[in-house]
Amino acid sequence: MPSGEKRESMEAKRVALLTEVKKKKKDEAEIKKMMQHTFSRRQEVLQEPAIAEFVDRWPALFDICEINFEFMRLTTVPLTSKFLGELDCHSGKLIEIFNAKGGAAGRKISAIMAQMNNNEDVNVRRDCVMSCLSIYLNEDLDTLVKEYVDIESREAEEDMAGKTMGIYKVQSEDHGQGDGRFTDVRVVLEGVEVLHNLQSVTHACVMLYGLIYALNLNYPKSLKCTFEVYQKILMDLDSTKLSPKVQTLD
């Protein structure tokens, strides 16, 4: 088929997919099949389009299920189950390593661990381990994660609008402070809210990691080692060469 006809065929499939996504009763199986048949959209991704433009053209990709499917298409590795399973499997050893950390970092870790020890919620435990991981690596997950009581406030809206990559925790005014749970967790890319109603910061990190692969984005510079752990230790992707910092965890 000539290249012009291929482009027209691809555009027709994209429009059909867009129509299906906008239906009140979406056929998830059909959307998955249509996403599979339009995987050549990868060529668009490699041209580094603006996120807002890509969301308009391919809204189906910004869905939890489709992020998982896309990651599998790209790597043949299941995203969420692999990430969370390995995190839970490594948590015991990681906590031992974290507890041996001294100095200011050790004090921060101890404070976070105290919060985890007083809460049996698995999502709280995972969030605490993820935060301690970054602190141990001399990085700060808070450079990526922000917390607001009122996400509709002018301050929050301005912050989100100017954020290249961010995770936003939403705490209701009457929610118990310090219990590690939130009414909403959202992911923002280039000022565009691409995901919301996530169950935890860890789940948001998993989805963000998947979107980084799906959209060919770079890891946050301030969390380079943290995301290396996600990739090479938790997901076991390109794990033959670890940086010196990450080697201490392996």
C-alpha positions as CSV (number, residue, x, y, z in Angstrom):
1,M,0.0,0.0,0.0
2,P,1.4,3.4,-0.9
3,S,2.5,5.6,2.0
4,G,-0.3,8.1,1.4
5,E,-2.9,5.4,1.5
6,K,-1.3,4.0,4.7
7,R,-1.6,7.3,6.4
8,E,-5.2,7.7,5.3
9,S,-6.0,4.2,6.6
10,M,-4.3,4.9,9.9
11,E,-6.2,8.2,10.3
12,A,-9.5,6.4,9.6
13,K,-8.6,3.9,12.3
14,R,-7.7,6.6,14.8
15,V,-11.0,8.5,14.2
16,A,-12.9,5.2,14.7
17,L,-11.0,4.6,17.9
18,L,-11.8,8.2,19.1
19,T,-15.5,7.6,18.4
20,E,-15.4,4.4,20.4
21,V,-13.7,6.1,23.4
22,K,-16.3,8.9,23.5
23,K,-19.2,6.5,23.8
24,K,-21.1,6.4,27.1
25,K,-20.8,2.6,27.1
26,K,-17.3,1.9,25.9
27,D,-16.4,-1.5,24.7
28,E,-13.0,-2.0,26.5
29,A,-12.2,-5.2,24.5
30,E,-12.8,-3.3,21.2
31,I,-10.7,-0.4,22.4
32,K,-7.8,-2.7,23.2
33,K,-8.0,-4.3,19.8
34,M,-8.2,-1.0,18.0
35,M,-5.2,0.3,20.1
36,Q,-3.3,-2.8,19.0
37,H,-4.1,-2.1,15.3
38,T,-3.0,1.5,15.6
39,F,0.3,0.8,17.3
40,S,2.1,2.6,14.4
41,R,1.1,5.8,16.4
42,R,4.6,5.1,17.9
43,Q,5.9,7.1,15.0
44,E,4.0,10.1,16.3
45,V,5.4,9.5,19.8
46,L,9.0,9.6,18.5
47,Q,8.3,13.0,17.0
48,E,7.8,14.3,20.6
49,P,4.4,15.9,20.2
50,A,3.0,18.2,23.0
51,I,1.2,16.1,25.6
52,A,-2.0,18.2,25.2
53,E,-2.1,17.5,21.5
54,F,-1.4,13.8,22.0
55,V,-4.2,13.5,24.6
56,D,-6.6,15.0,22.1
57,R,-5.5,12.6,19.4
58,W,-5.1,9.4,21.4
59,P,-7.2,9.7,24.6
60,A,-7.5,6.0,25.0
61,L,-3.8,5.8,25.9
62,F,-4.4,7.8,29.1
63,D,-6.3,5.1,30.8
64,I,-5.0,2.7,33.5
65,C,-5.8,-0.4,31.5
66,E,-4.4,0.9,28.3
67,I,-1.2,2.1,30.0
68,N,-0.7,-1.5,31.2
69,F,-1.4,-2.9,27.7
70,E,0.9,-0.4,26.0
71,F,3.7,-1.2,28.4
72,M,3.2,-4.9,27.6
73,R,3.3,-4.1,23.9
74,L,6.6,-2.3,24.3
75,T,8.4,-4.5,26.7
76,T,6.4,-7.8,26.9
77,V,6.5,-7.3,30.7
78,P,3.3,-6.7,32.8
79,L,3.5,-3.3,34.4
80,T,1.4,-3.0,37.5
81,S,1.5,-6.6,38.7
82,K,5.3,-6.9,38.2
83,F,6.1,-3.5,39.8
84,L,3.9,-4.0,42.9
85,G,4.8,-7.7,43.2
86,E,8.5,-7.0,43.2
87,L,8.1,-4.0,45.5
88,D,6.4,-6.1,48.0
89,C,8.9,-8.9,47.6
90,H,11.9,-6.5,48.1
91,S,10.3,-4.5,50.9
92,G,11.6,-6.6,53.8
93,K,15.2,-6.3,52.6
94,L,14.8,-2.7,51.7
95,I,13.5,-1.8,55.1
96,E,16.5,-3.4,56.8
97,I,18.8,-1.4,54.6
98,F,16.9,1.8,55.2
99,N,16.9,1.3,59.0
100,A,20.7,1.1,58.9
101,K,21.0,4.6,57.4
102,G,22.4,7.3,59.7
103,G,22.5,11.1,59.7
104,A,19.7,13.4,58.6
105,A,18.5,10.9,56.0
106,G,18.2,8.2,58.7
107,R,16.1,10.5,60.8
108,K,13.8,11.2,57.9
109,I,13.5,7.5,57.2
110,S,12.7,6.8,60.8
111,A,9.9,9.3,60.8
112,I,8.4,7.7,57.7
113,M,8.8,4.2,59.1
114,A,6.9,5.2,62.2
115,Q,4.0,6.2,60.1
116,M,4.1,2.8,58.3
117,N,4.3,0.9,61.6
118,N,1.1,2.5,62.8
119,N,-0.9,1.6,59.7
120,E,-1.8,-1.8,58.2
121,D,-2.9,-0.4,54.8
122,V,-0.8,-2.0,52.1
123,N,-0.9,1.2,50.0
124,V,0.4,3.2,53.0
125,R,3.2,0.7,53.5
126,R,4.2,0.9,49.8
127,D,4.1,4.7,49.8
128,C,6.4,4.7,52.8
129,V,8.9,2.3,51.2
130,M,8.9,4.3,48.0
131,S,9.6,7.6,49.9
132,C,12.4,6.0,52.0
133,L,13.9,4.5,48.8
134,S,14.4,8.0,47.4
135,I,15.7,9.4,50.6
136,Y,18.2,6.5,50.9
137,L,19.4,7.3,47.4
138,N,19.9,11.0,48.4
139,E,16.9,12.0,46.2
140,D,13.6,13.4,47.3
141,L,10.3,12.0,46.0
142,D,8.7,15.3,47.1
143,T,10.3,17.0,44.1
144,L,7.8,15.0,42.1
145,V,4.9,14.6,44.6
146,K,2.9,17.6,45.9
147,E,0.0,17.6,48.4
148,Y,-3.0,19.9,48.5
149,V,-6.2,20.1,50.5
150,D,-8.0,22.0,47.8
151,I,-6.8,21.0,44.4
152,E,-9.1,23.7,42.9
153,S,-7.2,26.5,44.6
154,R,-5.4,29.1,42.5
155,E,-2.1,28.0,44.0
156,A,-2.7,24.3,43.0
157,E,-3.9,25.2,39.5
158,E,-1.0,27.5,38.9
159,D,1.5,24.8,40.1
160,M,-0.1,22.1,38.0
161,A,-0.2,24.4,34.9
162,G,3.6,24.9,35.2
163,K,4.5,21.3,36.0
164,T,6.4,19.3,33.4
165,M,5.8,16.1,35.4
166,G,4.1,15.8,38.7
167,I,2.0,13.7,41.1
168,Y,-0.7,15.5,43.2
169,K,-2.1,14.1,46.4
170,V,-5.5,15.5,47.4
171,Q,-6.3,15.6,51.1
172,S,-9.9,16.5,52.1
173,E,-10.2,19.0,54.9
174,D,-12.0,16.5,57.2
175,H,-9.7,13.6,56.4
176,G,-7.4,12.3,59.1
177,Q,-4.1,14.1,58.8
178,G,-0.9,11.9,58.8
179,D,-2.6,8.6,58.1
180,G,-1.1,8.3,54.7
181,R,-4.3,8.0,52.8
182,F,-5.8,10.5,50.3
183,T,-9.1,11.2,48.6
184,D,-7.4,11.4,45.2
185,V,-4.0,11.1,43.5
186,R,-3.4,12.6,40.1
187,V,-0.7,12.6,37.4
188,V,0.2,15.8,35.5
189,L,2.4,16.0,32.4
190,E,3.2,19.3,30.7
191,G,0.5,21.0,32.8
192,V,-2.1,18.5,31.6
193,E,-3.9,16.3,34.1
194,V,-3.7,12.9,32.4
195,L,-4.8,10.6,35.2
196,H,-6.9,11.0,38.4
197,N,-8.6,8.9,41.1
198,L,-5.5,6.7,41.6
199,Q,-5.4,4.7,44.8
200,S,-2.0,5.8,46.1
201,V,1.3,7.6,45.4
202,T,2.8,4.2,44.5
203,H,0.1,3.5,42.0
204,A,0.7,7.0,40.5
205,C,4.4,6.3,40.2
206,V,3.7,3.0,38.4
207,M,1.4,4.7,36.0
208,L,3.8,7.6,35.5
209,Y,6.6,5.0,34.8
210,G,4.3,3.4,32.2
211,L,3.6,6.7,30.6
212,I,7.3,7.5,30.4
213,Y,7.7,4.4,28.3
214,A,4.5,4.9,26.3
215,L,5.4,8.6,25.5
216,N,9.2,8.2,25.2
217,L,9.8,10.7,28.0
218,N,12.9,11.2,30.1
219,Y,13.1,10.3,33.8
220,P,12.9,13.2,36.2
221,K,16.5,14.5,36.6
222,S,16.1,14.9,40.4
223,L,15.0,11.2,40.7
224,K,17.3,9.5,38.2
225,C,18.5,6.8,40.6
226,T,14.9,6.2,42.0
227,F,13.6,5.5,38.5
228,E,16.6,3.4,37.8
229,V,15.5,1.2,40.7
230,Y,12.0,1.0,39.2
231,Q,13.4,0.0,35.9
232,K,16.3,-2.3,36.7
233,I,15.4,-3.8,40.1
234,L,11.7,-3.8,40.2
235,M,10.9,-4.3,36.5
236,D,14.2,-6.1,35.7
237,L,14.6,-4.2,32.4
238,D,18.2,-3.6,31.2
239,S,19.4,-4.7,34.6
240,T,22.9,-5.8,33.6
241,K,24.6,-2.6,34.6
242,L,23.6,-0.7,37.8
243,S,24.9,2.7,38.9
244,P,27.1,2.6,42.1
245,K,24.2,4.0,44.3
246,V,21.7,1.4,43.1
247,Q,24.2,-1.4,43.5
248,T,23.9,-0.9,47.3
249,L,20.3,-2.1,47.1
250,D,20.8,-5.1,44.9
